[in-house]
Structure formats: C-alpha cells, structure tokens
Amino acid sequence: MTHHIKGQSRHQSTLFPEVIDNFVTEDSPVRVIDVFVDQLDLLSLGFESVTAKQTGRPGYHPATMLKLYIYGYLNRIQSSRRLEKETHRNVELMWLLERLRPDFKTIADFRKDNGKGIKNVCRKFVDLCRKINMFDDSDFAIDGSKFKAVNNKAKNYTPSKVQFHIDRVESSIQDYLNQMSANDKEEKDTLSSVSASKLAWFKQRLLELKALEKEVAEHPDKQVSQTDPDARLMRTHHMDRQVCYNVQSAVDTKHHLIVAHDIVMTTDKGQLTLVAKQIQKALDKKNITVIADKGYFSRADIKATQDLGMTANVPQPDTSGSKKKGIFNKSLFKYDKHKDVYICPVGEELPHRRKVTDSGLELKVYVNHIACRDCAIRAKCTSSQNEPRKMKRWIYEDDIDVMQKRLDDNPNLSVIRKQTVEHPFGTIKMWMGATHFLMKRKKNVSIEMSLHVLAYNLKRMMTIMGTTVLMEAINTIISS
C-alpha cells in the first residue's frame, strides 16, 4: 500500500477555501449552456415568471430552470427526480445553478408550463446556426421515426381488439351460466360465492367493453388510447405495432443539424410540405432542396412544395397490383409527350379521351378501344373481359417525371438521405433509453422533443466548432 497514490483525508481542514469555478474546465460544455441562456431574452421568448412578483414566496428564475433542463437532456438525464438528485451531487450543476437545488415538482412544472418558451429557444438556436452560416450550400433530408409513448399497447383499443375482448367475456359468462344450469339439473348447490363474484365481474366488464366499443366506433381514427389519448398504434421499422408518436425531422446534409421537427399521429405520407415549410421559415429562405424516402410520395404534396419554391426529391413507389394479377405493369406503357399518347407493349397508341377526378387529383384517361379489343395478347394486358386497358395520368405528371429523372441521374441521393437523417434519430433514441417519452399528450411530448433537438444541436455544434469558439460566436451574434 505504501507505493499507491494516497487520497486526502476527509476530515482535514483547508486554510484557503476552494472555489467551485476551479472544478469546471474552461472548455466544459456547461459553460456553453451558461453563456447561451444568459444571452437570451426569455420574456420575449414566452417564458413565465421572468419578472418576479414583489409579494409572496420568491421563485426560481426561468434561466436557472432552463439551464438545468438543457444540461439534463445533454447528459441523458430527462427525469425531474433524477435532475433533483444531480443538483445535490453534480459539481457542474452546482456551478451552473450557483448551488440552487429545486425540488422535482418545481422542475417538472417548469417543463410543463413553459412549452412555448422552450420551443422558441430551440428555434433560436437554429437561427443562431443559420447566422453562423452552417446551412449554406446544404440540402435537407426529411424523415419520420416512431417514438414510443407512455401508453402501453394493452391500453390501446381498436374495433377488432374490442370485439376480441367482448367475445372472450361473453364466452366466460356463458360458461358460468352453463355451469349453473348443470347444477340446477343435478339439484346441486348453486355457484360458490367466489364464482358468483367472478360472474358479476364479467358482467360489469362486458358493460365497460360495450361502452368502449361505442367510443372506438365514434373516434375519427377508430382507436382509443386510455393512458395517452393522443398516442396512436402504428407500425414501426420492424413491422411491429407500438403505441407511439411519429416524429418528423429535417436535417441538413452538410453538418447534420436538425433544422426543423414536428410530431404527427399519422404516417409519413402527406407530411412533406408540413416539414419543408418549417425549413423555409427557420432559414428565411424559399429556394431549398429536400430529400425524402418513398413513404412521403404524394403527388399533391410534392406539387405543393414545388409551388412554394422548393425542389423535391422523392422516389415514386410502385403501387400497381398488375404483377400479382399477371398482367403488364404500367411501367411498360411508355408516354410520348409530344403526341400526348401512351404506347402499349405491342406498339399501339392510347390517345387521351377524357378527364376524371380521383382522390382530389385531376387525371387524364388514355384508352384505345379498337386496338385493345382486337389485340392477340389482351389477356396479358387486362383481366377484364369487357373493359379495355386504360392509362391514367395526372395533369401535372410532367413535374413528377422531371423529379424522377433527377433521382435516376443522382442515385446517391437516397444514400445521402439515409446517412443524414437517420443518425440524429438513433442518437436521440439512445439518449432517451428504453422508456422513450416521459410525458403524455402531444402538447407535452412536443416540448420534450424540442429539448432533445436543442441538446442534440448544441452538442453537434460543440463538436464542429469547439466550445470556446462557439461561446464567442454566441456572445457576438445573440448580443448584437
């Protein structure tokens, strides 16, 4: 033991008291948090209690609580109870909070009551990155990922699931009634008090399920989540079904910073414009390029982004059921733009005949009744005995063709999208751990997600620029 490094005695007094600032290095991330929050105008960002009342018990300044939460999410500590413990033992938090120790209820209430301010701080940091020119010459990859909600799958009900439980309960009730009938025939005693109580419980449960069945039927989404009413049962990456939220994000391809995010309770389809408009607003720039996977493909949605001045790159999925039917796929019919006709696999022209509206889209119908009627390989073209093969083309399909040509000429776009947008999702989920979201309802979950995005972007910027340089940039830009 004489040759080992020895520690200092716990009971030894020091002549000069130690300064807590000496325990925090000059390039510590906690100093970036302190500088960033101190430069914010919290009142204009929407935080409550920035101006303290002159009467009553004093409260904590919002800057103190915001620093605590940013530090917590940056260090994978999201729980208010765990944050309270850290304030008692974490030297960095003692420095950051100036030895203040709020209790877990105060910590939790701040997050719940200051959602508007927290979201604005997240946007403010993105704006800071924009002013540092982090998004110059960047495209933006858009994707969605399912984040598990507090609601357990057992507490989520769909029409089929409710019917399954009703059938089980009715079967159990019938079993008990049959047992009672058998006992009556054999002149035996009726059911025991335990069995009678079970029968009463099943009858009460049946009434509850009938009421739940009505609630599910009346719900717009045809499902009810009892713990978190806003959460929805969705298919995840591995085709498993979980009660979750679909988090949308846009990440720049240059520095992999999250520029915009949102939370929806549906699939990715139809969300392209929603996220893309947020990118334009965050960057104050109309001419941007967005990349998404085929789950976002929606003709009307893509047209909307293009009308807003954006360039969209979304691959078109093959949703045709022709292959299963054993007939020619639509891709074998070539469109001649100059003649405005489709050419079938045997070389016959299908001219434009009329226009129809389907799912809100105005479509042009192409058909050749005579050629189709006399065709020798008609059976390979259509399964109908009476109707000829028709081609339908959206009136703005030329825009989709141009986009598809751009994707075919740049096959690396799909790889870039995957490498860009999936890493932030994986990082945030790793930080969250197995529990994922801690709060309920979309309003509160969006606050929690904003803290995760702010922490991710802050850590990413410290990696790119370094803490010292980033602090100088914050002081220069925000204070100006």
N, C-alpha and C positions, 0 to 999 in steps of 0.2 A: 504493500500500500504506500510505502514511502516514495516510490517513483511515479505515482499517479498525480495528475493535476488535482489540486485541492480547491474546494469552494470556500466562499466566505461564510463566516459564522452568521447564522440567522439573528443572533442576539447582539451582534457587535454594532455599536453606535458609530455614526459618521460625523466628523466635525463639520463638514460642509454638506448641506442637503443637496441631493441630486436633482437636476432639472429634468422634467419629463420630456422636454424637447430634445434632449440628448439621446433618447431612446428611439427616435424616429429619424431615419436617414434622410438626407436632403433630396434623394431621388425616389422616395417612397410614394406609391400610388395614393396614399391617404392625403398627401399634400396637394395632389391634383384635385381631389374631391373638395378639399377646403377652399382652394382658390376658385374653382368653378362656381360653387354655390355662393360664395361671398360676393361674386361679381353679378349675381342675378338680381333682378328687380322682382322679388317674389309677389309683391302686391299686384303688379300688372299682369303677372302670370296666372293669377287666380287663387293664390293660397289664402286660407283663412287665418285670422288672428295675427296677422303681420303687425298690425297696430294694436298694442295691448290696451285693455281697459284699465282705468285708474282705480276701479273698485274690485273687490273680490280677490280670490287667491290667484297669484301670478301663474301663468302657464309657460310652457316651453316655446321658444321661438321656432317658427316653421323651418328656418335654416338649420337648426340643430337636428330636427327630426329628419329632414331631407338628407342631410349628410349621413345620418345613421342608416337610413334605408339604402342609399347608394352604396355605402360601404358593405352592407349586408349582402345585397344582390351581387356585388362584385366579388365577394368571397364565399358565395354559395350558402349564405345564411338568410333564408327568407322568413322564417318563423319569428313572430314577435316575442315569443317566450325565449327562444334561443338568443335573439338580439339583446334581450334584457340581461341574460347571463353574461353575454360578451362584454357589456358595459362595466361589469364588476371585475373582469379578469384580463381583458384585452388592452394592452398598453397603447396600441394605435388608436383604439376608440376612446381611451381616456384622454389622449392628446387631442383627437378630433372634436370631442364633445366637451372638452375642458372639465373633465371629471363629472359631468352630469350623468345621472342614472335614471332615466324614465322607466316606469313600470310597463309591463307587456300590454296592459289595456290601453294606456296612453299611446303606445307605439302602434298598436293595431288600429285604433281610432283615427290616427293621423292619416294612415294609408287609405282608410275607407272614406274619410271626409274631404280629402284633398285630391280627388281623382283628376279634376280639371287642371290643377296646377302641375301635378306630376306628368301628365300627358304633354303639357306645354313645355316643361323642362326637357323632355325627350325630343320634342321638335326643335327646341332652342339649340340643343347640342348638334343636331343635324344641320341647322342653319350655320352654326359655328364651323362645322366641317366644310360646308359649302364656301364660306368666306375664306377658308384656308386653301381653297381650290382643290379639294380632294376628289371632286366629281367631274373634273374636266376630262373630256375625251372618254367618257365612260358610257357603256350600255348598261341596262338594268335587267337583271334576271328576276322573274316573278314566279313564286311557287307557294303552295299551301301545305301545311303539315297538321296532322291531328294531334292535339294535346289533351290528355286525359283529364276529365273533370272530376270534381269531388263525388259526383253521383255514381253509385255502383250500378253495374248492369242489371242486377237483381231488382233495383228500384226504378227501372225504366220499362214502360209498358207500351206495346204495340197491339193492334187488333188481334193478330194471331196469338200473341203471348197471353193476352187477357182471356181469349177463348180457351186456350190450353188449360189455364188455371181454373176456369169455370167448369170445364169438363171433368177435371180431377176432383174438384169439390163436390160436384153433383154425383159423381161415381161413388165417392166416400159416403155421402148422405144416403144413397140408395143401398149401399152395403149394410149400413146400420139399420135401415128400415126393413131390409130383408131378414136381418138377424132377429129383429123384434117380431116380425111375422112368424118366423120359425119357432120362436119361443112361445108365442101365443098358441100355435097349433099343438105343441107338445106340453102345453099347460105348465110351462116353467116360469120362473120369476122373470120379470122384465129386466132390461139392461141395468147394469150396475150404475151407481152414481157417477163413477168416472166416465163410463161410456155415454151416459146421458149428457154430461158436461161437454164431452167432445162433440156430440151431435149438435148441441146448442152452439158451440164454437163454429162448426162447419156452416150452420145456417146463417150465423152472423157474418162469416167470411164471404158467403155467397152474396149477401146483400151488398157488402163492400165492393166486391168484384163487379157486380151489376152496375153500381154507380160509377166505378172506374171505367167500365166498358162504354158507358154513355159519354164520359169525359173525353176518352180517347177518340171516339167517333166524332165528337164536336170540335176537336182540336184541328187547326189548319194543317199541321204536319202529321196528323194521325199517330201521335205518340206523346206520352206524358212521362216526364222525369220528376220523381217526387222529391228528391233531395235538392237538386239544382234544376229548377224548371226551364232554364234557358238552354241547358246542355242537350245534345241530340245524339242518338245512336247512329254511328257512322262506321263505314268500313275503313280499316287502317291499312298500312302498307302491306301487311302480310295477309290481307283479306279477312282478318279477324274483325269482330264487331265490338266496338267500345263506345261508351258514352263519353263524348268529348266535344271540343271546340275545334273549328278549322281556322288556324292562324295563317293569314296571308302576309307575305313579306316581299319587299323589293330590295335587292342587294346589288350594289354597283360592281361591275366586273373588274374594276381596276384595283380597288383597295378592300373590297368585300365588306363594306359598311352597310348597315341596314338603313335605307333611306326612308322607307315608309312601311307601315304594317297596319293590319286591321284584323278583326275577328268576325267570322261569319258562322252560321249554323247550317250551311248547305255545302254542296260540292264545289269544286273549283270552277266549274263551268259558269260563265256569266260574270265572273269577278275580275276580269282583266281590266275593264275600264275603271272600276272602283279603285283598284290599287294604282293604276297608271296615272289617274288624275291626282292622286295624293303625291306622286313623284313630281309632277309638274308644279304643284303648289309648294312643295318643300324646296324645290330648286329654283322656283320662279323662272321656269324655262319651259317652253312649249315643244321645241324640236328635240325629242328624245327617242331612243330606240329601246324597245322592250322585247325580252325573250321569254317565252313560256313553253310548257310542255303541251301535249295534245289534249290533256284534260281541260284546258282553257279554250279549246277551239269552239267558237261560236261566231257565225258569220256576222250577225248583228253587232256583237261585242267588238269584233275586230274592226268593222266599219266605223264604229263609234270612236275607237282610239285613233283611227286614221283621220277622221273628220276633226279631231282635236289637235292635229298637227304632229302626231306620233308615227313612228314606223314600228309596226308589229311583226314579230316573227314567231308564229305558232303553227307547228306541223298539223296537217289535216289527218285525222284518223280515218281508217276505212271501216265505216259502219254498215256497209252493204251486206245483206244476207244472201247475196247471189251465189256465193260459193257453196253454202250449205244446201241451197236449192238445186245445185248442179247446173246452173246456167251462167252465161257470160257475165263477168263483173263489169261495172260501169266504166272502169279504167280502160277497158278495151275499146270503148267508143270514143273516138278522137274528135275534138271540137275544131272546126275550121272557122276562125274568127272573121275572115274576110267574107265568106259566104253566109255566115251565121247559120251553120248546119252542123249536125253530128254525123260522123261517118261510122257505120257499124262494121263489125269484123269481116263481113263479106264485101264491103266497099259501097254499100247503098247509102244514099244521103237521107238523113232525117231532118226535114225543114221545120222551121218554127211555125206552130199552128195557132197557139193561144197563150194567154197568161192566166195563172191561178195564184191564189194566196194560201200559203201553208205555214202554220205556226208564226204568223206575223211577217213572213218573208214573201215578197212578190217574185214568183217563178215563171220562167218561160218554158212551155212544153214543146218538145220536138218529137214528131212521130211521122212514119211513112206507112199508111195502112196497106197500100197495094203491095209494096215490096215485102212487107212483113208477112202478108197473107200467103204469098206465093213462094216464100223462102224455103229452101230444101233443108236447112238446119234450124228451123223455127223452134224445135224442141230444146235446142241448146241456148236459145235466146230468151224465151219466156215460158213460164209454166202454165200460163193462161191459155185456154182453148179458144177464147173469143176475142180477147183484147190483144192488140199488138204491143210490142215493147216500146215504152216511152222513156225519153230522157228529159229531166227537169234541170233547169239552170237558173240560178239566182241572177237577177238583173245587174248585180254588182260583182258577179263572179270573176270578172277580169282582174279585180283587185286581189282576190284570193289567189288567182293564177300567178300574178306578179310576186306575191309573197312566197308562194311555193317554189317559184323559180329561184328566188333569193336564197331560200333554205337549201335547195338542191345544189346551188353553186357554192355554198358555205356549210359543208357537213359538220364542221367543228362547232357550230353554234350550239347544238344540243349538248356537246361535251362541256363547253364553256358554261352553259346554264347550270348543268349538274354540279360542276366544280365550284360554282359561285354561290348558289343559293342554298344548297343542302348542308354545307359546313356550319353556317350560323345556327340552323335548326338543331343540328346534332350537338353543338356546343351548349346551347341554352338548355336542351333536354338533359344533358349531362349535369349541368349546374342544378337543375331542378330536382334531380334524383327520381326515385320510384314514385313519389307522390304526385308529381306534376303540380297543377294549380291547387292553391290552398284556399282560395276564395270561391264564393258562389255568385251566380248571376253574371250575365255578360258585362254589365257596367263595371263590376268589381274585378272580373277577370281581365278586362282590358287595361285596368290600372296596373295590375300585377305584370301583365305582358309589357307595358311601357317601361317599367322598372328593369325588366330583363333586357330589353332592347337598349336602354340607356347604359346599363352596365356593360353589355357586350360592346357597344360602340366606343365607350370610354376606354375599355381595355384594349380594343383594337387600335385606337389612336395612340395610346401609350406605347404599344408595340411598334407602330410605324414611326412615330416622331421621337419617342423618348419622353420621360416625364418632365424633365427640365424645360425642353423646347416647347412642349405642349402648354405648360404653365405660362410661359412667356407669351405664347400665341393667345391664350385665354385672356390674359391681362390686357393685351394690346387691342384685341378685337371687341370683346364684350364691353370694356370700359369706354371704348371710343364712340 
